[in-house]
């Protein structure tokens, strides 16, 4: 399966690899690894440059993650307490979380298993 974005085609396994990696390393390190991947594994076609491919893949990796988090945040799994706190519907967590705390929870419990 391929993802198409701005005339660039990315294999789904490539996107999945960098999405998975982004759970364990910083954004900076993910971007460096994407850069190495593009420089060593990608063939440029007419009118393409490496920086465009790097930006495109980086954007896909992080926008996909953001989209999945927002979708989960709006699901029945999360109860919004007020504008700054969320409560997760889990037996082990009966307290309110800040958005940052709930993102860390989602990242470790849900995203890495997708």
C-alpha positions in Angstrom: 0.0 0.0 0.0 1.3 3.4 -0.8 0.6 6.8 0.6 0.4 9.7 -1.8 1.2 13.2 -0.7 2.3 16.1 -3.0 3.3 13.7 -5.7 5.6 11.7 -3.4 4.8 8.0 -2.8 5.7 6.4 0.5 5.5 2.7 1.2 3.3 2.1 4.2 6.1 0.1 5.9 8.4 3.2 5.7 5.8 5.4 7.4 5.1 2.7 10.0 8.8 2.4 10.7 9.3 6.1 11.4 6.0 6.4 13.3 7.2 3.5 15.6 10.7 5.1 15.9 9.2 8.4 16.8 7.9 6.9 20.1 11.4 6.3 21.3 13.6 9.1 20.0 13.3 12.9 19.8 11.8 14.7 16.9 15.3 15.9 16.0 16.6 12.3 15.9 13.7 11.1 13.9 14.3 13.9 11.4 18.0 13.0 11.2 17.1 9.3 10.6 14.6 10.3 7.9 17.3 12.4 6.3 19.7 9.5 6.3 17.0 7.3 4.8 16.2 9.7 2.0 19.9 10.3 1.2 20.7 6.6 1.1 17.6 4.8 0.0 15.5 7.2 -2.2 15.9 7.9 -5.9 15.1 11.4 -7.0 12.9 11.9 -10.0 12.8 15.0 -12.3 12.3 18.2 -10.3 12.6 16.6 -6.9 15.1 17.4 -4.2 16.0 15.6 -1.0 14.8 18.3 1.3 11.3 18.1 -0.2 11.2 14.4 0.4 12.5 14.8 4.0 10.0 17.4 4.8 7.1 15.4 3.3 7.9 12.2 5.1 8.5 14.0 8.4 5.2 15.7 8.0 3.4 12.5 7.3 4.9 10.7 10.3 3.9 13.4 12.7 0.6 14.4 11.2 -0.5 10.8 11.2 0.4 10.5 14.8 -1.4 13.8 15.6 -4.5 12.8 13.7 -4.7 9.4 15.6 -4.3 11.1 19.0 -7.0 13.7 18.3 -9.3 10.9 17.1 -8.6 8.9 20.3 -9.0 12.0 22.5 -12.5 12.6 21.0 -13.5 9.0 21.5 -15.5 7.4 24.4 -12.1 6.5 26.0 -11.6 10.0 27.3 -13.9 12.2 29.4 -13.1 15.9 29.2 -13.3 17.4 32.7 -12.6 21.0 31.7 -10.5 22.9 29.1 -7.2 22.0 30.7 -7.7 18.5 32.1 -8.9 15.1 30.7 -9.8 12.0 32.5 -9.2 8.6 31.0 -11.8 5.9 31.4 -9.5 3.3 32.9 -9.9 1.6 36.2 -6.3 2.2 37.2 -6.5 5.9 36.5 -9.2 7.7 38.4 -7.6 11.2 38.3 -7.6 14.1 35.9 -4.7 14.4 33.5 -3.2 17.5 31.8 -3.2 17.2 28.0 0.5 16.5 28.1 0.1 13.7 30.6 -2.7 12.1 28.6 -0.6 12.3 25.4 2.2 10.5 27.2 -0.3 7.8 28.3 -1.8 7.5 24.9 1.7 7.3 23.2 2.8 4.4 25.5 -0.4 2.5 25.8 -2.2 2.9 22.4 0.0 4.4 19.7 2.9 1.9 19.9 0.5 -1.0 19.4 -1.1 0.4 16.2 
